[in-house]
Amino acid sequence: MSPDLWQRGCERLATELPEHQFNTWIRPLPPAQVSDDPQADAVVSVRVPNRFKLDWIRDQYASRIESVLSDLAGKPVRLELMLAAREPAPARSAAAAPPQRNGAFHIAGAIPALGAAADRPAASRAAAPSAPPSASRHKLNTALTFDTLVPGRANQMARTAALHVAGAPGQMYNPLFIYGGVGLGKTHLVHAVGNALLKDNPDARVLYLHAEQFISDVVKNYQRKTFDELKAKYHSLDLLLIDDVQFFAGKERTQEEFFNAFEALLAKRAHIIMTSDTYPKGLANIDERLTSRFDAGLTVAIEPPELEMRVAILNKKALSEGTEMPEDVAFFIAKNVRANVRELEGALRKVLAYSRFSQKDINIVLAREALRDLLSIQNRQISVENIQKTVADFYKIKIADMYSTKRPASIARPRQIAMYLAKDMTKKSLPEIGELFGGRDHTTVLHAVRKIGEERTRNAELNQQLHVLEQTLKG
């Protein structure tokens, strides 16, 4: 078998795969070892630098690679992926960091000071190189990993993008902007990326923080006029993970400092991952130059989990607590707790605690008793009138438009959404709902319910809006 089989295989894959996929996952791989045993299939062995790249290549590309290699070899070829032995990290120069893309060297402490600190003497501006954050300083929760994250349709795209970043930080999807409602797993995902990078590269400068901590740091350094400290803390990172950037709204100095940190990190090919409760263009009172940069990488949504995913989350969480959850109980809880993962886990804890304290086996009767307060809230009558008012306020139309004959899209669509919610969240029949929407026929209501329900599965933005409305109505 030709010793250049791997090289020829890569050349063909370069023509068959999208360029960004090939450049990210295949091109960086080292030359393969080819063994050809006449008594068995040929084996091509490739050493992959970290386990995330290994898992991703195995799941996404292994069969394709084997097919190409077998075709070129004229016989079956098996691909063997192995983790490369880790080499000791080279000592970092006290004077300089790795070169930037433009070929210039970044000298620690040599970036002009921010804000008022730029007017200080050069000697006071010089800053010593910052050390990589220690385990106690990177602020990561080591329990939040990709292994403990339950995958599903609701987080599929965000999880895939996060795996890309963990496997090749600074290369693709920079910045990565993840948005969605509360308790859906945004924070879990960003911690998973940080933990993955640190496991693969313990010397990486990684920092997780909530947006409020960045605001606090800006206020503290502004009062003390110590902007070099702010610069040293944030500009030297390899990975910045920041939660809830919507908290920057209306804080001009914070936005200015974050913009400067943002630009400095991207210039040195560090990676930035942010989360928010809405997509970048939906952020209010945040400078457009920031939101445009938020949107410049990849923006992905995490949606409320579907029923099957909620059941899987319950089962996995219960097993981590040393308990096996009966399938019928898992479905019972999942059907009654739909808002988000956080509430789902809270319901599970109540059931597990009730079982332990009462020394009874877990079944639906016990679950119903343990969750009686929660179920009482869930079953509380939500009126159609309240739905109409909430939806009208959300979409900034008049309540009267809900039962008027007006039909422009700016009114008709919120009205259809209100009908959908009325059918889903009340016990009213279609004719009763139609009557409360200006005496409309039940077929009009049915059309609205089906249209919004189908579109919800395809349109992430609509699904997010409905999730917010549902949480608002449930109080």
Stockholm file with secondary structure:
# STOCKHOLM 1.0

chainA/1-475         MSPDLWQRGCERLATELPEHQFNTWIRPLPPAQVSDDPQADAVVSVRVPNRFKLDWIRDQYASRIESVLSDLAGKPVRLELMLAAREPAPARSAAAAPPQRNGAFHIAGAIPALGAAADRPAASRAAAPSAPPSASRHKLNTALTFDTLVPGRANQMARTAALHVAGAPGQMYNPLFIYGGVGLGKTHLVHAVGNALLKDNPDARVLYLHAEQFISDVVKNYQRKTFDELKAKYHSLDLLLIDDVQFFAGKERTQEEFFNAFEALLAKRAHIIMTSDTYPKGLANIDERLTSRFDAGLTVAIEPPELEMRVAILNKKALSEGTEMPEDVAFFIAKNVRANVRELEGALRKVLAYSRFSQKDINIVLAREALRDLLSIQNRQISVENIQKTVADFYKIKIADMYSTKRPASIARPRQIAMYLAKDMTKKSLPEIGELFGGRDHTTVLHAVRKIGEERTRNAELNQQLHVLEQTLKG
#=GR chainA/1-475 SS CCTTHHHHHHHHHHHHSCHHHIIIIITTSCCCEEECCTTSCEEEEEEESSHHHHHHHHHHTHHHHHHHHHHHHTSCEEEEEEECCCCCCCCCCSSEEEECTTSCEEETTCSCCCGGGGGSCHHHHCCCCCCCCCTTTSCCCTTCCTTTSCCCTTTHHHHHHHHHHHHSTTTSSSSEEEECCTTSSHHHHHHHHHHHHHHHCTTCCEEEEEHHHHHHHHHHHHHHTCHHHHHHHHTTCSEEEEECGGGGTTCHHHHHHHHHHHHHHHHTTCEEEEEESSCGGGCSSSCHHHHHHHTTSEEEECCCCCHHHHHHHHHHHHHHTTCCCCHHHHHHHHHHCCSCHHHHHHHHHHHHHHHHHHTCCCCHHHHHHHTHHHHHHHTSCCCHHHHHHHHHHHHTCCGGGGSSSCCCHHHHHHHHHHHHHHHHHSCCCHHHHHHHTTSCCHHHHHHHHHHHHHHHHHCHHHHHHHHHHHHHHHC
#=GC SS_cons         CCTTHHHHHHHHHHHHSCHHHIIIIITTSCCCEEECCTTSCEEEEEEESSHHHHHHHHHHTHHHHHHHHHHHHTSCEEEEEEECCCCCCCCCCSSEEEECTTSCEEETTCSCCCGGGGGSCHHHHCCCCCCCCCTTTSCCCTTCCTTTSCCCTTTHHHHHHHHHHHHSTTTSSSSEEEECCTTSSHHHHHHHHHHHHHHHCTTCCEEEEEHHHHHHHHHHHHHHTCHHHHHHHHTTCSEEEEECGGGGTTCHHHHHHHHHHHHHHHHTTCEEEEEESSCGGGCSSSCHHHHHHHTTSEEEECCCCCHHHHHHHHHHHHHHTTCCCCHHHHHHHHHHCCSCHHHHHHHHHHHHHHHHHHTCCCCHHHHHHHTHHHHHHHTSCCCHHHHHHHHHHHHTCCGGGGSSSCCCHHHHHHHHHHHHHHHHHSCCCHHHHHHHTTSCCHHHHHHHHHHHHHHHHHCHHHHHHHHHHHHHHHC
//
